[in-house]
Amino acid sequence: MNKQPKDQTLLHLQKKVREFVRERDWLKFHSPKNISMSIAIESAELMEHFQWLSENESKELLRDKNKRGEIEDELADIAIYILDFCEHFGVDLEKSILSKLDKTAKKYPVRLVKGKAHKYTYYAKKGRMKAL
């Protein structure tokens, strides 16, 4: 398989996924339920690589060329299903990501959360944030 240039856009990748699915006549199987389940399944397959490993062992695993390739394949599977979902159901992924980042920035203001891993409700309970 040829290497693609790094400047591929989401829309270009979405088109490649659409062509792949259509060539195989798989569109009839691609309901929101099925694709969302596939995203979850592929995510679980990614997690399986790291199950029971310590933090350091999980980082070390990524240095193993073969294991890294398997992990990258799982990430690609997840991304393909996300792009497929967006294609079939009219989701603008870029717009969705930017919107979510904006919402999350409001939940996690840098001045309160920098270097911390608490859920946003922790800050609301402490009275440091206005009600969300």
C-alpha positions as CSV (number, residue, x, y, z in Angstrom):
1,M,0.0,0.0,0.0
2,N,1.3,3.4,-0.9
3,K,2.2,5.9,1.8
4,Q,-0.1,8.9,1.8
5,P,1.2,12.5,2.2
6,K,0.8,13.8,5.7
7,D,-1.4,16.7,4.6
8,Q,-4.5,14.6,4.0
9,T,-7.6,16.3,5.1
10,L,-10.5,14.7,7.1
11,L,-12.7,15.1,4.0
12,H,-10.3,13.3,1.8
13,L,-10.0,10.4,4.3
14,Q,-13.8,10.4,4.7
15,K,-14.1,10.0,0.9
16,K,-11.6,7.1,0.9
17,V,-13.7,5.4,3.6
18,R,-16.9,6.0,1.7
19,E,-15.4,4.5,-1.5
20,F,-14.1,1.5,0.4
21,V,-17.6,0.8,2.0
22,R,-19.5,1.4,-1.3
23,E,-17.1,-0.9,-3.3
24,R,-17.9,-3.7,-0.9
25,D,-21.7,-3.0,-0.8
26,W,-21.5,-2.6,3.0
27,L,-23.6,0.5,3.3
28,K,-26.6,-1.6,4.2
29,F,-24.9,-2.7,7.4
30,H,-23.8,0.8,8.5
31,S,-26.5,2.0,10.8
32,P,-25.7,4.4,13.7
33,K,-26.1,1.4,16.1
34,N,-23.7,-0.8,14.2
35,I,-21.0,1.8,13.6
36,S,-21.1,3.0,17.2
37,M,-20.8,-0.6,18.4
38,S,-17.9,-1.0,16.0
39,I,-16.2,2.1,17.5
40,A,-16.6,0.6,21.0
41,I,-15.3,-2.8,19.9
42,E,-12.3,-1.4,18.2
43,S,-11.6,0.8,21.3
44,A,-11.7,-2.3,23.4
45,E,-9.3,-4.0,21.1
46,L,-6.9,-1.1,21.6
47,M,-7.3,-1.3,25.3
48,E,-6.6,-5.0,25.3
49,H,-3.0,-4.3,24.3
50,F,-2.4,-2.4,27.5
51,Q,-4.5,-4.4,29.9
52,W,-2.7,-5.3,33.1
53,L,0.4,-3.3,32.2
54,S,1.9,-0.7,34.4
55,E,2.2,2.8,33.0
56,N,5.9,2.3,32.2
57,E,5.2,-1.1,30.6
58,S,2.5,0.5,28.4
59,K,4.9,3.1,27.2
60,E,7.5,0.4,26.6
61,L,5.0,-1.5,24.5
62,L,4.9,1.3,22.0
63,R,8.7,0.9,21.4
64,D,8.2,-2.6,20.1
65,K,7.8,-2.2,16.3
66,N,5.4,-5.1,15.8
67,K,3.2,-4.2,18.8
68,R,3.2,-0.6,17.8
69,G,2.0,-1.6,14.3
70,E,-0.9,-3.5,15.9
71,I,-1.8,-0.6,18.1
72,E,-1.7,1.8,15.1
73,D,-4.0,-0.6,13.2
74,E,-6.5,-0.4,16.1
75,L,-6.3,3.4,16.2
76,A,-6.9,3.4,12.4
77,D,-9.9,1.1,12.8
78,I,-11.4,3.5,15.4
79,A,-10.8,6.5,13.1
80,I,-12.2,4.8,10.1
81,Y,-15.5,4.0,11.9
82,I,-15.7,7.6,13.2
83,L,-15.2,9.0,9.7
84,D,-17.7,6.5,8.4
85,F,-20.3,7.5,11.0
86,C,-19.8,11.2,10.1
87,E,-20.1,10.5,6.4
88,H,-23.3,8.5,6.6
89,F,-25.1,10.6,9.2
90,G,-24.0,14.1,8.2
91,V,-21.7,15.0,11.1
92,D,-19.2,17.7,10.5
93,L,-16.3,16.2,12.5
94,E,-14.1,19.3,12.4
95,K,-17.0,21.5,13.6
96,S,-17.9,18.9,16.3
97,I,-14.4,18.8,17.6
98,L,-14.0,22.6,17.7
99,S,-17.3,22.9,19.5
100,K,-16.4,20.2,22.0
101,L,-13.1,21.8,22.7
102,D,-14.8,25.1,23.4
103,K,-17.3,23.5,25.8
104,T,-14.5,21.6,27.5
105,A,-12.4,24.7,27.9
106,K,-15.3,26.3,29.8
107,K,-15.6,23.2,32.1
108,Y,-11.8,23.1,32.6
109,P,-10.4,26.7,32.8
110,V,-6.6,26.6,32.7
111,R,-6.3,28.8,35.8
112,L,-8.1,26.0,37.9
113,V,-7.0,22.8,36.2
114,K,-3.5,23.1,34.9
115,G,-1.6,20.0,35.9
116,K,-4.6,18.5,37.7
117,A,-6.7,15.5,36.7
118,H,-10.0,16.1,38.6
119,K,-13.4,16.0,36.8
120,Y,-15.0,19.3,36.3
121,T,-17.6,18.6,39.0
122,Y,-14.8,18.7,41.6
123,Y,-14.2,22.4,40.9
124,A,-17.9,23.2,40.9
125,K,-18.3,21.5,44.3
126,K,-15.5,23.5,45.7
127,G,-17.3,26.7,44.6
128,R,-14.5,27.7,42.3
129,M,-16.6,27.7,39.2
130,K,-20.0,29.1,38.4
131,A,-22.7,26.4,38.1
132,L,-22.4,24.6,34.9
